[in-house]
Amino acid sequence: MKDGTRRKGDLPRSLEALWKRADRRRGAARQALSLERIVAAAIEVADAEGLAGLSMARVAEKLGCATMSLYRHVPSKDDLQVFMMDAAPGEPPDLALADGDWRAGLERWAHALRAVYLRHPWVLQITGTSPPLEPGQLAWLDRGLAALRATRLRPAEKLSVIMFLLYYVRGEAQLAAGRARGGPPDAASDREVLARYGRMLAQLIDPERFPALGEAIAAGVFDPTRDDTGATQHFEFGLARVLDGIAALEGAAPASGQRRRRTSVAP
């Protein structure tokens, strides 16, 4: 959408600024203090100190300028967070390597999105109140939808599939980020965290009250020596089941031009 087709006042000021920036010609002379530099510094602060450590004063300190000078580019901290959410994910993954395989494409997309969340865990602390509208986030949504282009799914189903996959990745990353406080997650730390959790459960639960958990502990599901123990393995397992469900839906989709038969639950 071009500037000429957007009516002024239709969008919040933060989104107006983002789209105007996205529409500018590349190669324009950079100001000594620009929105891009402010956002980059804010992301560095949030990555290092968390969202609680982010403030306009802290960003100004990092840039070596007066706090009030930031407000010529960013009206408020809330607007700054919108800009950060747009910039932090970076470019979505290139799905050309999937060679038209929608499943391989979505796997690549999901892993790249999870990496964004683990690289910038503060993103998970910002609660979205609406579907994405920022150009950077829309690029990811568009790329995910593109992976489903060759399927027989209807357009509404494609969108539902991508949103469902987004919820799964974000939810799993939320847990992984919580376990990884104090350092980036890896296979060894994942296993140790889960093993420690298993030991705590064994001390706390009564198998008669929590029989299913007792059986899981007795079966050694939290054993760090198991090959299938760890957050990455759990993520892979869950992602595979999500994709299996999508494959079943795609396989049941009617050929082009036919309508899907609705299954009634009414008597």
WOCOR-V425357 format. One record per residue. N is the residue number from 1. RES is the residue in three letters. NEAR is the number of other C-alpha atoms within 8 Angstrom. Layout:
# WOCOR-V425357
N:RES:NEAR
N:RES:NEAR
This chain:
# WOCOR-V425357
1:MET:4
2:LYS:6
3:ASP:7
4:GLY:5
5:THR:6
6:ARG:8
7:ARG:6
8:LYS:5
9:GLY:5
10:ASP:6
11:LEU:7
12:PRO:7
13:ARG:6
14:SER:9
15:LEU:11
16:GLU:9
17:ALA:8
18:LEU:11
19:TRP:10
20:LYS:9
21:ARG:7
22:ALA:7
23:ASP:8
24:ARG:6
25:ARG:5
26:ARG:4
27:GLY:4
28:ALA:5
29:ALA:4
30:ARG:5
31:GLN:5
32:ALA:4
33:LEU:6
34:SER:9
35:LEU:8
36:GLU:6
37:ARG:8
38:ILE:12
39:VAL:12
40:ALA:9
41:ALA:11
42:ALA:12
43:ILE:10
44:GLU:8
45:VAL:13
46:ALA:14
47:ASP:11
48:ALA:6
49:GLU:9
50:GLY:11
51:LEU:8
52:ALA:6
53:GLY:9
54:LEU:12
55:SER:7
56:MET:9
57:ALA:8
58:ARG:10
59:VAL:14
60:ALA:12
61:GLU:10
62:LYS:8
63:LEU:8
64:GLY:6
65:CYS:8
66:ALA:9
67:THR:11
68:MET:6
69:SER:8
70:LEU:11
71:TYR:9
72:ARG:7
73:HIS:8
74:VAL:10
75:PRO:8
76:SER:7
77:LYS:9
78:ASP:6
79:ASP:10
80:LEU:12
81:GLN:8
82:VAL:10
83:PHE:11
84:MET:12
85:MET:10
86:ASP:11
87:ALA:9
88:ALA:9
89:PRO:11
90:GLY:6
91:GLU:7
92:PRO:10
93:PRO:8
94:ASP:5
95:LEU:11
96:ALA:6
97:LEU:6
98:ALA:9
99:ASP:6
100:GLY:8
101:ASP:8
102:TRP:12
103:ARG:8
104:ALA:8
105:GLY:14
106:LEU:10
107:GLU:9
108:ARG:10
109:TRP:12
110:ALA:11
111:HIS:8
112:ALA:10
113:LEU:10
114:ARG:11
115:ALA:8
116:VAL:10
117:TYR:15
118:LEU:11
119:ARG:7
120:HIS:10
121:PRO:12
122:TRP:11
123:VAL:8
124:LEU:9
125:GLN:7
126:ILE:6
127:THR:5
128:GLY:5
129:THR:4
130:SER:4
131:PRO:5
132:PRO:6
133:LEU:7
134:GLU:10
135:PRO:10
136:GLY:11
137:GLN:12
138:LEU:10
139:ALA:10
140:TRP:10
141:LEU:9
142:ASP:8
143:ARG:11
144:GLY:12
145:LEU:11
146:ALA:7
147:ALA:14
148:LEU:10
149:ARG:7
150:ALA:7
151:THR:7
152:ARG:9
153:LEU:10
154:ARG:6
155:PRO:6
156:ALA:6
157:GLU:8
158:LYS:11
159:LEU:9
160:SER:8
161:VAL:9
162:ILE:11
163:MET:8
164:PHE:8
165:LEU:10
166:LEU:9
167:TYR:8
168:TYR:9
169:VAL:11
170:ARG:11
171:GLY:8
172:GLU:9
173:ALA:11
174:GLN:11
175:LEU:8
176:ALA:11
177:ALA:12
178:GLY:7
179:ARG:9
180:ALA:11
181:ARG:7
182:GLY:4
183:GLY:5
184:PRO:7
185:PRO:10
186:ASP:6
187:ALA:9
188:ALA:7
189:SER:9
190:ASP:15
191:ARG:15
192:GLU:9
193:VAL:9
194:LEU:12
195:ALA:11
196:ARG:8
197:TYR:9
198:GLY:11
199:ARG:8
200:MET:8
201:LEU:8
202:ALA:9
203:GLN:6
204:LEU:6
205:ILE:9
206:ASP:8
207:PRO:10
208:GLU:6
209:ARG:6
210:PHE:9
211:PRO:9
212:ALA:7
213:LEU:8
214:GLY:13
215:GLU:9
216:ALA:9
217:ILE:11
218:ALA:7
219:ALA:6
220:GLY:7
221:VAL:9
222:PHE:12
223:ASP:10
224:PRO:10
225:THR:6
226:ARG:8
227:ASP:4
228:ASP:6
229:THR:15
230:GLY:12
231:ALA:10
232:THR:8
233:GLN:9
234:HIS:10
235:PHE:9
236:GLU:8
237:PHE:8
238:GLY:8
239:LEU:10
240:ALA:8
241:ARG:8
242:VAL:9
243:LEU:9
244:ASP:8
245:GLY:8
246:ILE:9
247:ALA:8
248:ALA:8
249:LEU:9
250:GLU:10
251:GLY:6
252:ALA:6
253:ALA:9
254:PRO:9
255:ALA:6
256:SER:5
257:GLY:5
258:GLN:6
259:ARG:5
260:ARG:6
261:ARG:4
262:ARG:4
263:THR:4
264:SER:4
265:VAL:4
266:ALA:3
267:PRO:2
